[in-house]
Amino acid sequence: MRFGIVVNEGPYQHQASDSAYLFCKAALGRGHEVSRVFFYHDGVNNASKLTEPPQDDRHIVNRWKKLADEHGVDLVVCVAAALRRGIKDENLADGFRISGLGQLVETGIQADRLVVFGD
């Protein structure tokens, strides 16, 4: 099965980002495909390279990057939501790219299931 994922919440405010990441890992581990993760609303904060959690905490931004590197998952950040929150190309973490809502629509069309995490 081919999944598209939408993350609407920031990395440390709610459980949505952790749940989305763990869902992706589980799906990939069972042989499914995760074609794209689209970060929308506060979810764009998952892509900030300025994120520096304490050493004993999980680094959610790095988790997403590793997932993309290992499985070819496309990590797309909504341009309008990113700009509203001060995220531009220069502070975008490696492995992420900025694009428009057309990528979200395309994901919904191409995926067998579009799974949304967060409000």
Buried (B, 14 or more C-beta within 10 A) or exposed (E): EBBBBBBBBBBBEBEBBBBBBEBBBEBBEEEBBBBBBBBBBBBBBBBBBEBEEEEEEEBBBBBBBEBBEEBEBBBBBBBEBBEEBEBEEEEBBEBBBBBEBEBBEBBBEEBEEBBBBBE
